Amino acid sequence: MSKVKTFQIQRGGFSVRGVRLWTLALAGSAVVLAPMVSASGATSPTVKSANVAGFPGALVNHASKTLYVLSSEKGAKIKCSGACLSTWPPLLVKSTVTKVVLGANVKGKIGFVKRSATTKQVTFNSYPLYTFAGDSGALQSNGEGIAALGGTWYLVKASASSAGLTVFKKSSTGTTTTTLAGTTTTSGSGY
């Protein structure tokens, strides 16, 4: 941790000491608000389709971080709260946001579910959207298939137009099967 020098600021007759405390408080609030800031940096956040290894046409956020859903949260029934949110940061927006910008090939229905008095979480085909802390960069899928909270975490098919088609699922052979408009595409060789 770098040292922060304490100094005095004189402004308008008020003296402020202890910049160190202010800096620590600011840093602490940035950690808490990080998912909110990254998810809602724009007035209307963007979700788009991208090719994640083994998952063609996966839903990602504006920074190309892969988006996930928890199967037990269908119908916007929130199960991930408290400590879960540090591993699965939700795609949050301010409560005043009314739309999400959809990139090419994104077909699902966007909605929202209230998270607090000032924030709501973006949903896709009634599933709340999350990123995964284990994905250190863009277009990763390290959270795929993790069982938790009475369900399983899955990547989202950007082209899915209904809740029943929203997630990618691995077949028993370890390949990803995606059904789109009557054609079936199989890819990958497992995780």
LOGU-574790 format. One record per atom (N, C-alpha, C): residue in three letters; atom name; x, y, z. Coordinates in steps of 0.02 Angstrom, whole numbers, plus 32768, in hexadecimal, padded with zeros to 4 digits. Each point is the difference from the previous one (the first is absolute). Layout:
! LOGU-574790
REC; type; atom; east; north; up
REC; ALA; CA; X; Y; Z
...
***
This chain:
! LOGU-574790
REC; type; atom; east; north; up
REC; MET; N; 802A; 7FC5; 8000
REC; MET; CA; 7FD6; 803B; 8000
REC; MET; C; 802C; 803E; 8000
REC; SER; N; 7FF4; 802E; 7FD4
REC; SER; CA; 8029; 803C; 7FFC
REC; SER; C; 7FEB; 8030; 8037
REC; LYS; N; 8032; 8027; 8017
REC; LYS; CA; 7FF2; 8031; 8034
REC; LYS; C; 7FDF; 803D; 7FE2
REC; VAL; N; 7FD0; 801A; 8023
REC; VAL; CA; 7FDE; 803E; 7FED
REC; VAL; C; 8014; 8034; 8033
REC; LYS; N; 801C; 8036; 7FE8
REC; LYS; CA; 8014; 8035; 802E
REC; LYS; C; 7FC3; 8026; 8018
REC; THR; N; 8002; 8011; 8040
REC; THR; CA; 7FCB; 8028; 801D
REC; THR; C; 8014; 8049; 7FFA
REC; PHE; N; 7FD3; 8028; 7FE7
REC; PHE; CA; 800E; 8047; 7FFB
REC; PHE; C; 7FC1; 8027; 800F
REC; GLN; N; 8007; 8040; 8006
REC; GLN; CA; 7FC8; 802A; 8013
REC; GLN; C; 7FEB; 802A; 7FC3
REC; ILE; N; 7FBE; 8003; 7FF6
REC; ILE; CA; 7FE4; 8028; 7FCA
REC; ILE; C; 7FD9; 8039; 801F
REC; GLN; N; 800F; 803C; 7FEC
REC; GLN; CA; 7FDE; 803B; 8019
REC; GLN; C; 7FD3; 8019; 7FC8
REC; ARG; N; 7FC0; 8001; 800A
REC; ARG; CA; 7FD2; 8017; 7FCC
REC; ARG; C; 7FC3; 8020; 801F
REC; GLY; N; 7FF1; 803B; 7FEC
REC; GLY; CA; 7FC4; 8022; 8016
REC; GLY; C; 7FF8; 8004; 804B
REC; GLY; N; 8037; 8004; 8025
REC; GLY; CA; 7FFC; 8006; 8048
REC; GLY; C; 7FFB; 7FBD; 8023
REC; PHE; N; 7FFC; 7FC8; 7FDC
REC; PHE; CA; 7FFC; 7FBF; 801F
REC; PHE; C; 8044; 7FDD; 7FF9
REC; SER; N; 8014; 7FDF; 8032
REC; SER; CA; 803F; 7FDB; 7FFF
REC; SER; C; 7FEF; 7FB6; 8000
REC; VAL; N; 801E; 7FDB; 7FD3
REC; VAL; CA; 7FF4; 7FB8; 7FFB
REC; VAL; C; 8041; 7FDC; 800C
REC; ARG; N; 8002; 7FD4; 8031
REC; ARG; CA; 803A; 7FD7; 800E
REC; ARG; C; 7FEE; 7FB7; 7FF4
REC; GLY; N; 8031; 7FD8; 7FF9
REC; GLY; CA; 7FF5; 7FB8; 7FFC
REC; GLY; C; 7FE9; 7FE9; 7FBC
REC; VAL; N; 8024; 8012; 7FCD
REC; VAL; CA; 7FF0; 7FE9; 7FBD
REC; VAL; C; 8007; 7FB4; 7FFC
REC; ARG; N; 8029; 7FE4; 802C
REC; ARG; CA; 800A; 7FB7; 8000
REC; ARG; C; 7FBE; 7FDD; 800C
REC; LEU; N; 7FD8; 8015; 8031
REC; LEU; CA; 7FC0; 7FE1; 800D
REC; LEU; C; 7FD1; 8007; 7FC5
REC; TRP; N; 7FFE; 803C; 7FE2
REC; TRP; CA; 7FD6; 800C; 7FC7
REC; TRP; C; 8014; 7FD3; 7FC6
REC; THR; N; 8041; 7FF8; 7FF5
REC; THR; CA; 8018; 7FD6; 7FCA
REC; THR; C; 7FEC; 7FB7; 800C
REC; LEU; N; 8007; 7FE8; 803E
REC; LEU; CA; 7FED; 7FBB; 800F
REC; LEU; C; 7FB5; 7FF7; 7FF8
REC; ALA; N; 7FD9; 8030; 8015
REC; ALA; CA; 7FB7; 7FFC; 7FF9
REC; ALA; C; 7FEC; 7FFF; 7FB7
REC; LEU; N; 8021; 802A; 7FD8
REC; LEU; CA; 7FF2; 8002; 7FB9
REC; LEU; C; 8013; 7FBE; 7FDF
REC; ALA; N; 803A; 7FE5; 8011
REC; ALA; CA; 8016; 7FC0; 7FE4
REC; ALA; C; 7FCF; 7FC8; 8013
REC; GLY; N; 7FE9; 8000; 803F
REC; GLY; CA; 7FD0; 7FCD; 8016
REC; GLY; C; 7FBF; 8005; 7FDB
REC; SER; N; 7FE8; 803C; 7FF4
REC; SER; CA; 7FC0; 8007; 7FDC
REC; SER; C; 8008; 7FED; 7FB8
REC; ALA; N; 803C; 8009; 7FE3
REC; ALA; CA; 800B; 7FEC; 7FBA
REC; ALA; C; 7FFB; 7FB5; 7FF9
REC; VAL; N; 8018; 7FDA; 8031
REC; VAL; CA; 7FFB; 7FB7; 7FFE
REC; VAL; C; 7FB7; 7FEB; 8002
REC; VAL; N; 7FD8; 801E; 802B
REC; VAL; CA; 7FBA; 7FEF; 8006
REC; VAL; C; 7FDA; 8013; 7FC0
REC; LEU; N; 8010; 8039; 7FE3
REC; LEU; CA; 7FDC; 8019; 7FC6
REC; LEU; C; 801C; 7FE7; 7FBD
REC; ALA; N; 8038; 7FDC; 8001
REC; ALA; CA; 8020; 7FEC; 7FC2
REC; ALA; C; 7FD1; 7FDF; 7FCE
REC; PRO; N; 7FD6; 7FCE; 8015
REC; PRO; CA; 7FD3; 7FE2; 7FCF
REC; PRO; C; 7FCF; 8033; 7FE3
REC; MET; N; 7FE9; 802E; 8029
REC; MET; CA; 7FD0; 8032; 7FE9
REC; MET; C; 8020; 802F; 7FCE
REC; VAL; N; 803D; 8017; 800F
REC; VAL; CA; 8021; 802F; 7FD4
REC; VAL; C; 8010; 7FE0; 7FBD
REC; SER; N; 801B; 7FC3; 8001
REC; SER; CA; 8013; 7FE1; 7FC1
REC; SER; C; 7FC2; 7FEC; 7FD8
REC; ALA; N; 7FCC; 7FED; 8022
REC; ALA; CA; 7FC4; 7FEB; 7FDC
REC; ALA; C; 7FD7; 803A; 7FE6
REC; SER; N; 8005; 8038; 8020
REC; SER; CA; 7FD4; 8037; 7FEC
REC; SER; C; 8026; 803F; 7FEF
REC; GLY; N; 803D; 7FF8; 7FE5
REC; GLY; CA; 8027; 803A; 7FEE
REC; GLY; C; 7FDD; 802C; 7FCD
REC; ALA; N; 7FD8; 7FE3; 7FD7
REC; ALA; CA; 7FD9; 8026; 7FCE
REC; ALA; C; 7FBA; 800B; 801B
REC; THR; N; 7FDC; 802F; 7FE3
REC; THR; CA; 7FBB; 800D; 8013
REC; THR; C; 7FD7; 7FC0; 7FF6
REC; SER; N; 8008; 7FE0; 7FC7
REC; SER; CA; 7FE0; 7FC1; 7FF2
REC; SER; C; 8037; 7FCD; 7FF4
REC; PRO; N; 8008; 7FCE; 802D
REC; PRO; CA; 8035; 7FCF; 7FF7
REC; PRO; C; 7FF5; 7FD7; 7FC0
REC; THR; N; 8035; 7FE0; 7FE9
REC; THR; CA; 7FFD; 7FD8; 7FC3
REC; THR; C; 800E; 7FB7; 8010
REC; VAL; N; 7FD9; 7FD3; 7FE2
REC; VAL; CA; 8010; 7FB9; 7FFF
REC; VAL; C; 8005; 7FEC; 7FB7
REC; LYS; N; 802F; 7FD3; 7FF2
REC; LYS; CA; 800C; 7FEE; 7FBA
REC; LYS; C; 8012; 7FB6; 7FFB
REC; SER; N; 8003; 7FE9; 7FC3
REC; SER; CA; 8011; 7FBB; 7FF1
REC; SER; C; 804A; 7FFD; 7FEF
REC; ALA; N; 8022; 7FCC; 8019
REC; ALA; CA; 8047; 7FF6; 7FF1
REC; ALA; C; 800F; 7FB5; 8000
REC; ASN; N; 8036; 7FEE; 7FE0
REC; ASN; CA; 8014; 7FBA; 7FFF
REC; ASN; C; 8031; 7FF3; 8039
REC; VAL; N; 7FE8; 7FDC; 8031
REC; VAL; CA; 8029; 7FE9; 8039
REC; VAL; C; 8013; 7FB8; 7FEE
REC; ALA; N; 803E; 7FED; 800B
REC; ALA; CA; 8018; 7FBD; 7FED
REC; ALA; C; 7FCE; 7FCA; 8014
REC; GLY; N; 7FE6; 7FDB; 7FCF
REC; GLY; CA; 7FD0; 7FCB; 800C
REC; GLY; C; 7FB8; 8017; 8005
REC; PHE; N; 7FF5; 8042; 7FFF
REC; PHE; CA; 7FBE; 801D; 8008
REC; PHE; C; 7FF5; 8037; 7FCD
REC; PRO; N; 7FF3; 7FEE; 7FC2
REC; PRO; CA; 7FF5; 8034; 7FCD
REC; PRO; C; 7FC0; 8027; 800D
REC; GLY; N; 8004; 8042; 7FFD
REC; GLY; CA; 7FC5; 8029; 800B
REC; GLY; C; 7FEC; 8007; 8048
REC; ALA; N; 8031; 8002; 802D
REC; ALA; CA; 7FF1; 8008; 8048
REC; ALA; C; 7FF2; 804A; 800E
REC; LEU; N; 7FD8; 800D; 8033
REC; LEU; CA; 7FEF; 8044; 8015
REC; LEU; C; 8039; 801B; 802B
REC; VAL; N; 8017; 803D; 7FF1
REC; VAL; CA; 8035; 8021; 8026
REC; VAL; C; 7FEB; 8048; 800D
REC; ASN; N; 8022; 8020; 8030
REC; ASN; CA; 7FF2; 8046; 800F
REC; ASN; C; 802A; 802E; 7FD3
REC; HIS; N; 7FFD; 8040; 800D
REC; HIS; CA; 8022; 8032; 7FD6
REC; HIS; C; 804C; 7FF5; 7FFF
REC; ALA; N; 801D; 7FE2; 8033
REC; ALA; CA; 8048; 7FF4; 8004
REC; ALA; C; 8011; 7FB8; 7FE9
REC; SER; N; 7FD1; 7FDE; 7FE0
REC; SER; CA; 8008; 7FBC; 7FE8
REC; SER; C; 800B; 7FCD; 8038
REC; LYS; N; 7FEA; 8011; 803D
REC; LYS; CA; 8001; 7FCF; 8036
REC; LYS; C; 7FC3; 7FD4; 7FF8
REC; THR; N; 800A; 7FBF; 8004
REC; THR; CA; 7FCB; 7FCF; 7FF6
REC; THR; C; 7FCA; 8008; 8035
REC; LEU; N; 7FC2; 7FFA; 7FEA
REC; LEU; CA; 7FC7; 8005; 802E
REC; LEU; C; 7FE4; 7FBA; 800D
REC; TYR; N; 7FEA; 7FF5; 803E
REC; TYR; CA; 7FE7; 7FC0; 8016
REC; TYR; C; 7FBB; 8007; 8020
REC; VAL; N; 7FDC; 7FC8; 8003
REC; VAL; CA; 7FC2; 7FFC; 8025
REC; VAL; C; 8004; 7FC3; 802D
REC; LEU; N; 7FDA; 8003; 8037
REC; LEU; CA; 7FFA; 7FC8; 802E
REC; LEU; C; 7FBD; 7FDF; 7FF1
REC; SER; N; 8000; 7FC0; 7FEF
REC; SER; CA; 7FC2; 7FDF; 7FEA
REC; SER; C; 7FC8; 8004; 8033
REC; SER; N; 800F; 8003; 8040
REC; SER; CA; 7FCC; 8003; 8033
REC; SER; C; 7FE2; 8046; 8008
REC; GLU; N; 8019; 8031; 7FDA
REC; GLU; CA; 7FE5; 8044; 8004
REC; GLU; C; 7FD0; 8011; 7FC7
REC; LYS; N; 7FEB; 7FCF; 7FD9
REC; LYS; CA; 7FD0; 800B; 7FCB
REC; LYS; C; 7FC3; 8023; 801C
REC; GLY; N; 7FE7; 8031; 7FDC
REC; GLY; CA; 7FC6; 8026; 8018
REC; GLY; C; 8015; 8038; 802E
REC; ALA; N; 8040; 8013; 7FFE
REC; ALA; CA; 801D; 8037; 8028
REC; ALA; C; 7FFA; 7FF2; 804B
REC; LYS; N; 8006; 7FC1; 8013
REC; LYS; CA; 7FFF; 7FEC; 8047
REC; LYS; C; 8047; 8000; 801A
REC; ILE; N; 8014; 8037; 801F
REC; ILE; CA; 8045; 800A; 8017
REC; ILE; C; 8013; 7FCE; 8036
REC; LYS; N; 8036; 7FDB; 7FF5
REC; LYS; CA; 801C; 7FD2; 8032
REC; LYS; C; 8046; 8015; 8013
REC; CYS; N; 8023; 8023; 7FD2
REC; CYS; CA; 8045; 8016; 800D
REC; CYS; C; 7FFD; 8044; 8023
REC; SER; N; 8014; 7FFF; 8040
REC; SER; CA; 8002; 803D; 8028
REC; SER; C; 8039; 7FFA; 8032
REC; GLY; N; 800D; 8034; 8025
REC; GLY; CA; 8035; 7FFE; 8033
REC; GLY; C; 8043; 7FEE; 7FE3
REC; ALA; N; 8021; 7FCE; 801E
REC; ALA; CA; 8044; 7FEC; 7FEB
REC; ALA; C; 8002; 7FE8; 7FB7
REC; CYS; N; 7FC9; 7FE5; 7FE8
REC; CYS; CA; 7FFD; 7FE9; 7FBA
REC; CYS; C; 8012; 8037; 7FCF
REC; LEU; N; 7FEE; 803E; 8010
REC; LEU; CA; 800A; 8038; 7FD3
REC; LEU; C; 8049; 8012; 7FF5
REC; SER; N; 802C; 7FEB; 802D
REC; SER; CA; 8047; 800E; 7FF5
REC; SER; C; 801D; 7FD1; 7FCB
REC; THR; N; 7FE4; 7FC5; 7FF9
REC; THR; CA; 8015; 7FD0; 7FCD
REC; THR; C; 7FDA; 800B; 7FBF
REC; TRP; N; 7FC1; 8013; 8006
REC; TRP; CA; 7FD4; 8009; 7FC6
REC; TRP; C; 7FE5; 8047; 8000
REC; PRO; N; 8027; 8032; 7FEA
REC; PRO; CA; 7FE8; 8045; 7FFF
REC; PRO; C; 7FC5; 8008; 7FD0
REC; PRO; N; 7FC9; 801B; 8017
REC; PRO; CA; 7FC5; 8008; 7FD5
REC; PRO; C; 8009; 8039; 7FCE
REC; LEU; N; 7FDE; 7FFC; 7FC8
REC; LEU; CA; 7FFF; 8036; 7FCF
REC; LEU; C; 7FCD; 8032; 8019
REC; LEU; N; 8018; 8034; 8022
REC; LEU; CA; 7FD5; 8031; 8021
REC; LEU; C; 7FFB; 8040; 7FD7
REC; VAL; N; 7FC8; 8020; 8008
REC; VAL; CA; 7FF5; 8043; 7FE4
REC; VAL; C; 7FDD; 802A; 8035
REC; LYS; N; 8002; 8041; 7FF7
REC; LYS; CA; 7FDB; 802C; 802D
REC; LYS; C; 7FB6; 7FF2; 7FF7
REC; SER; N; 7FDA; 800C; 8034
REC; SER; CA; 7FB8; 7FF2; 7FFD
REC; SER; C; 7FDC; 802B; 7FCC
REC; THR; N; 801F; 8036; 7FE9
REC; THR; CA; 7FE1; 802B; 7FCE
REC; THR; C; 800A; 7FE8; 7FB9
REC; VAL; N; 802D; 7FCF; 7FF5
REC; VAL; CA; 800C; 7FE6; 7FBD
REC; VAL; C; 7FC4; 7FD8; 7FE9
REC; THR; N; 7FEA; 800D; 7FC2
REC; THR; CA; 7FC5; 7FDD; 7FE6
REC; THR; C; 800E; 7FD5; 7FC3
REC; LYS; N; 803D; 8005; 7FE4
REC; LYS; CA; 800F; 7FD6; 7FC6
REC; LYS; C; 8048; 7FEA; 8000
REC; VAL; N; 800D; 7FCC; 7FDB
REC; VAL; CA; 8042; 7FE4; 7FF5
REC; VAL; C; 800B; 7FFE; 7FB5
REC; VAL; N; 803A; 8014; 7FE9
REC; VAL; CA; 8010; 7FFF; 7FB9
REC; VAL; C; 8013; 7FB8; 7FEE
REC; LEU; N; 7FE1; 7FE5; 7FCC
REC; LEU; CA; 800D; 7FBC; 7FEA
REC; LEU; C; 802B; 8001; 7FC2
REC; GLY; N; 8038; 7FDB; 8002
REC; GLY; CA; 802B; 7FFA; 7FC5
REC; GLY; C; 7FE1; 7FD2; 7FCD
REC; ALA; N; 8021; 7FFA; 7FC7
REC; ALA; CA; 7FE8; 7FD3; 7FCB
REC; ALA; C; 7FF9; 7FB9; 801A
REC; ASN; N; 7FCE; 7FDD; 7FE9
REC; ASN; CA; 7FF2; 7FBB; 8010
REC; ASN; C; 7FE9; 7FF4; 8048
REC; VAL; N; 7FEE; 8034; 8025
REC; VAL; CA; 7FE4; 7FF7; 8042
REC; VAL; C; 7FB4; 8003; 7FF8
REC; LYS; N; 7FDE; 7FC9; 8010
REC; LYS; CA; 7FB9; 7FF9; 7FF2
REC; LYS; C; 7FD4; 7FFB; 803E
REC; GLY; N; 801D; 7FF5; 803A
REC; GLY; CA; 7FD8; 7FF4; 803C
REC; GLY; C; 7FDD; 803D; 801B
REC; LYS; N; 7FD4; 7FF4; 802F
REC; LYS; CA; 7FDA; 8036; 801F
REC; LYS; C; 8026; 801A; 803D
REC; ILE; N; 800D; 8041; 8000
REC; ILE; CA; 8022; 8020; 8038
REC; ILE; C; 7FCD; 8018; 8033
REC; GLY; N; 8011; 7FF8; 803F
REC; GLY; CA; 7FD5; 8018; 8036
REC; GLY; C; 802C; 8014; 803B
REC; PHE; N; 7FE1; 800C; 8039
REC; PHE; CA; 8024; 8016; 803B
REC; PHE; C; 7FE0; 7FE1; 803E
REC; VAL; N; 8029; 7FF7; 8034
REC; VAL; CA; 7FE8; 7FEB; 8041
REC; VAL; C; 8022; 802D; 8033
REC; LYS; N; 7FD9; 8018; 8030
REC; LYS; CA; 801A; 802E; 8032
REC; LYS; C; 8034; 7FDF; 802D
REC; ARG; N; 8038; 8023; 800B
REC; ARG; CA; 8035; 7FE9; 802D
REC; ARG; C; 8003; 802B; 803F
REC; SER; N; 7FF4; 8041; 7FF8
REC; SER; CA; 8000; 802E; 803A
REC; SER; C; 7FD4; 803B; 7FEE
REC; ALA; N; 7FFE; 8031; 802B
REC; ALA; CA; 7FD6; 803B; 7FF3
REC; ALA; C; 801B; 8028; 7FC4
REC; THR; N; 8040; 7FF8; 7FF1
REC; THR; CA; 801D; 8028; 7FC9
REC; THR; C; 801A; 7FD6; 7FC6
REC; THR; N; 7FFE; 7FBE; 8005
REC; THR; CA; 801A; 7FD6; 7FCA
REC; THR; C; 7FCF; 7FC8; 7FEE
REC; LYS; N; 8008; 7FE9; 7FC2
REC; LYS; CA; 7FDB; 7FC5; 7FEA
REC; LYS; C; 8030; 7FD7; 7FD5
REC; GLN; N; 7FF0; 7FC0; 7FFA
REC; GLN; CA; 802A; 7FD2; 7FDA
REC; GLN; C; 7FE0; 7FF2; 7FBD
REC; VAL; N; 8029; 7FFE; 7FCC
REC; VAL; CA; 7FE7; 7FF2; 7FBD
REC; VAL; C; 7FF0; 7FB5; 7FFB
REC; THR; N; 7FC7; 7FF0; 7FE1
REC; THR; CA; 7FEE; 7FBB; 7FF4
REC; THR; C; 7FFC; 7FF3; 7FB4
REC; PHE; N; 8009; 7FC1; 7FED
REC; PHE; CA; 7FFC; 7FEB; 7FBB
REC; PHE; C; 7FD2; 7FC4; 7FFE
REC; ASN; N; 7FC8; 8005; 7FDE
REC; ASN; CA; 7FCE; 7FCB; 7FFE
REC; ASN; C; 7FED; 7FE9; 8047
REC; SER; N; 7FFA; 802E; 802C
REC; SER; CA; 7FEC; 7FF9; 8047
REC; SER; C; 8038; 7FE8; 802E
REC; TYR; N; 803C; 7FF4; 7FE7
REC; TYR; CA; 8038; 7FEC; 802A
REC; TYR; C; 802B; 803D; 8011
REC; PRO; N; 800F; 800C; 8040
REC; PRO; CA; 802F; 8036; 8013
REC; PRO; C; 8046; 7FF0; 7FE5
REC; LEU; N; 8023; 8033; 7FE7
REC; LEU; CA; 8042; 7FF9; 7FE2
REC; LEU; C; 8038; 8011; 8030
REC; TYR; N; 8037; 7FD9; 7FFB
REC; TYR; CA; 803B; 8008; 802B
REC; TYR; C; 803F; 7FF8; 7FD6
REC; THR; N; 8037; 801B; 8019
REC; THR; CA; 8043; 7FEE; 7FE8
REC; THR; C; 801D; 7FD1; 8034
REC; PHE; N; 803B; 7FE4; 7FF3
REC; PHE; CA; 8020; 7FD2; 802F
REC; PHE; C; 8044; 801A; 8013
REC; ALA; N; 800E; 8005; 8040
REC; ALA; CA; 8040; 801A; 8019
REC; ALA; C; 803B; 7FD5; 7FE9
REC; GLY; N; 7FF4; 7FC1; 7FF0
REC; GLY; CA; 8034; 7FD4; 7FE9
REC; GLY; C; 8014; 800A; 7FB7
REC; ASP; N; 7FDB; 802A; 7FDD
REC; ASP; CA; 8013; 8013; 7FBB
REC; ASP; C; 802B; 803E; 8005
REC; SER; N; 8041; 7FF8; 7FF8
REC; SER; CA; 802E; 8038; 8009
REC; SER; C; 8002; 802F; 7FC4
REC; GLY; N; 7FE3; 7FEC; 7FC9
REC; GLY; CA; 8000; 802A; 7FC5
REC; GLY; C; 7FC3; 7FF5; 7FD6
REC; ALA; N; 8001; 801E; 7FC6
REC; ALA; CA; 7FC8; 7FFC; 7FD1
REC; ALA; C; 7FFA; 7FBA; 7FE2
REC; LEU; N; 7FC3; 7FEE; 7FEE
REC; LEU; CA; 7FF1; 7FC3; 7FDA
REC; LEU; C; 8018; 7FC0; 8021
REC; GLN; N; 7FFC; 7FFD; 8042
REC; GLN; CA; 8012; 7FC3; 8025
REC; GLN; C; 7FC0; 7FDE; 8019
REC; SER; N; 8005; 7FC0; 800F
REC; SER; CA; 7FC5; 7FDA; 8016
REC; SER; C; 800D; 7FD4; 803C
REC; ASN; N; 8028; 8018; 802F
REC; ASN; CA; 8013; 7FD9; 803B
REC; ASN; C; 7FC6; 7FF1; 802F
REC; GLY; N; 7FC9; 8025; 7FFB
REC; GLY; CA; 7FC7; 7FF4; 802D
REC; GLY; C; 7FCE; 7FCE; 7FE5
REC; GLU; N; 8008; 7FEB; 7FC2
REC; GLU; CA; 7FD1; 7FD1; 7FE1
REC; GLU; C; 7FFB; 7FBE; 8025
REC; GLY; N; 7FC2; 7FEC; 8010
REC; GLY; CA; 7FF4; 7FBE; 801D
REC; GLY; C; 8009; 7FFB; 804B
REC; ILE; N; 800D; 8037; 8023
REC; ILE; CA; 8008; 7FFD; 8048
REC; ILE; C; 7FBC; 7FF9; 8022
REC; ALA; N; 7FF9; 7FCD; 8029
REC; ALA; CA; 7FC1; 7FF3; 8023
REC; ALA; C; 8000; 8027; 8042
REC; ALA; N; 7FCA; 8024; 800C
REC; ALA; CA; 7FF9; 8027; 803E
REC; ALA; C; 7FB8; 8017; 8008
REC; LEU; N; 7FED; 800C; 803E
REC; LEU; CA; 7FC0; 8020; 8010
REC; LEU; C; 7FC4; 7FDE; 7FDF
REC; GLY; N; 8001; 7FBE; 7FFD
REC; GLY; CA; 7FC9; 7FDA; 7FE4
REC; GLY; C; 7FFC; 8002; 7FB5
REC; GLY; N; 8037; 8013; 7FDF
REC; GLY; CA; 8000; 8003; 7FB7
REC; GLY; C; 8047; 7FFB; 7FE6
REC; THR; N; 8008; 8013; 7FC0
REC; THR; CA; 8041; 7FFE; 7FDF
REC; THR; C; 800A; 8042; 7FDB
REC; TRP; N; 803E; 8018; 8000
REC; TRP; CA; 8011; 803D; 7FDC
REC; TRP; C; 800F; 7FEE; 7FB7
REC; TYR; N; 7FE1; 8025; 7FD2
REC; TYR; CA; 800A; 7FF4; 7FB9
REC; TYR; C; 800E; 8041; 7FDB
REC; LEU; N; 8024; 7FFA; 7FC9
REC; LEU; CA; 8007; 8037; 7FD1
REC; LEU; C; 7FBD; 8009; 7FDD
REC; VAL; N; 7FF5; 803B; 7FE4
REC; VAL; CA; 7FC0; 8011; 7FE2
REC; VAL; C; 8006; 8003; 7FB4
REC; LYS; N; 7FD0; 7FE3; 7FDD
REC; LYS; CA; 7FFD; 8004; 7FB7
REC; LYS; C; 7FE0; 8043; 7FEE
REC; ALA; N; 8027; 802B; 7FE0
REC; ALA; CA; 7FE7; 8043; 7FEE
REC; ALA; C; 7FC4; 7FFC; 7FD1
REC; SER; N; 7FFC; 7FCC; 7FD8
REC; SER; CA; 7FCA; 7FFA; 7FCF
REC; SER; C; 7FC1; 7FE1; 801B
REC; ALA; N; 8001; 7FEB; 803F
REC; ALA; CA; 7FC5; 7FDF; 801E
REC; ALA; C; 7FC7; 8031; 8007
REC; SER; N; 7FC6; 7FED; 7FE6
REC; SER; CA; 7FC6; 802D; 8004
REC; SER; C; 7FCE; 7FE9; 8035
REC; SER; N; 8010; 7FCA; 8024
REC; SER; CA; 7FD3; 7FEA; 8036
REC; SER; C; 8029; 7FE4; 803A
REC; ALA; N; 7FE2; 7FFC; 803A
REC; ALA; CA; 8022; 7FE7; 803B
REC; ALA; C; 801A; 7FB9; 7FF7
REC; GLY; N; 7FDA; 7FD6; 7FDE
REC; GLY; CA; 8014; 7FBB; 7FF6
REC; GLY; C; 803D; 7FF5; 7FD5
REC; LEU; N; 8013; 8032; 7FD8
REC; LEU; CA; 803A; 7FFB; 7FD4
REC; LEU; C; 803A; 802C; 8018
REC; THR; N; 7FFB; 801E; 803A
REC; THR; CA; 802E; 8033; 8017
REC; THR; C; 8047; 7FE7; 800D
REC; VAL; N; 8009; 7FC4; 8019
REC; VAL; CA; 8042; 7FEA; 8015
REC; VAL; C; 8020; 7FCE; 7FD0
REC; PHE; N; 8042; 8000; 7FFF
REC; PHE; CA; 8026; 7FCC; 7FDD
REC; PHE; C; 8003; 7FC5; 8030
REC; LYS; N; 7FFA; 7FC5; 7FE6
REC; LYS; CA; 8006; 7FC5; 802B
REC; LYS; C; 8030; 7FCF; 7FDF
REC; LYS; N; 8029; 7FE0; 802A
REC; LYS; CA; 802F; 7FCE; 7FE8
REC; LYS; C; 7FDB; 7FBD; 7FF8
REC; SER; N; 800E; 7FDD; 7FCA
REC; SER; CA; 7FE3; 7FBD; 7FF7
REC; SER; C; 8029; 7FCE; 8028
REC; SER; N; 7FE9; 7FC3; 8002
REC; SER; CA; 8025; 7FCC; 8024
REC; SER; C; 8044; 7FF1; 7FE1
REC; THR; N; 800A; 8014; 7FC1
REC; THR; CA; 8041; 7FF5; 7FDF
REC; THR; C; 802F; 803A; 800C
REC; GLY; N; 7FE8; 8034; 8023
REC; GLY; CA; 802C; 8038; 8010
REC; GLY; C; 8001; 8037; 7FCC
REC; THR; N; 7FD4; 7FFB; 7FCE
REC; THR; CA; 7FFD; 8035; 7FCD
REC; THR; C; 7FC6; 802E; 800F
REC; THR; N; 8004; 803C; 7FE6
REC; THR; CA; 7FCA; 8030; 8009
REC; THR; C; 7FD0; 7FFA; 7FC6
REC; THR; N; 7FC1; 7FF8; 8010
REC; THR; CA; 7FCD; 7FFB; 7FCC
REC; THR; C; 7FD5; 803E; 8002
REC; THR; N; 7FFB; 8021; 7FC7
REC; THR; CA; 7FD8; 803D; 7FFA
REC; THR; C; 7FCD; 7FF5; 7FC9
REC; THR; N; 7FC1; 8009; 800F
REC; THR; CA; 7FCD; 7FF9; 7FCE
REC; THR; C; 7FE8; 8045; 7FED
REC; LEU; N; 8006; 8010; 7FBF
REC; LEU; CA; 7FEB; 8041; 7FE6
REC; LEU; C; 7FD6; 7FF6; 7FC2
REC; ALA; N; 7FC3; 8015; 8002
REC; ALA; CA; 7FD3; 8000; 7FC6
REC; ALA; C; 8002; 7FBE; 7FDA
REC; GLY; N; 7FFB; 7FC8; 8024
REC; GLY; CA; 7FFB; 7FBF; 7FE0
REC; GLY; C; 8043; 7FE0; 7FEE
REC; THR; N; 8038; 8023; 8007
REC; THR; CA; 8040; 7FE2; 7FF2
REC; THR; C; 8026; 7FF6; 8041
REC; THR; N; 8025; 7FCB; 8003
REC; THR; CA; 8026; 7FF2; 803D
REC; THR; C; 804A; 8006; 7FF1
REC; THR; N; 8023; 8025; 802B
REC; THR; CA; 8048; 800A; 7FF9
REC; THR; C; 8020; 7FE2; 803D
REC; THR; N; 8032; 7FD5; 7FF6
REC; THR; CA; 8025; 7FE2; 8038
REC; THR; C; 8048; 8017; 7FFC
REC; SER; N; 801B; 8015; 803A
REC; SER; CA; 8044; 8018; 8000
REC; SER; C; 8022; 7FEE; 8042
REC; GLY; N; 8042; 8004; 8000
REC; GLY; CA; 8028; 7FF5; 803C
REC; GLY; C; 8008; 7FB7; 8011
REC; SER; N; 802C; 7FF4; 802F
REC; SER; CA; 800C; 7FBB; 8016
REC; SER; C; 7FFE; 7FFD; 804C
REC; GLY; N; 7FD5; 8027; 801C
REC; GLY; CA; 7FFA; 8000; 8049
REC; GLY; C; 8023; 803C; 801D
REC; TYR; N; 8007; 8000; 8041
REC; TYR; CA; 801F; 803A; 8020
REC; TYR; C; 804A; 7FF3; 8004
***
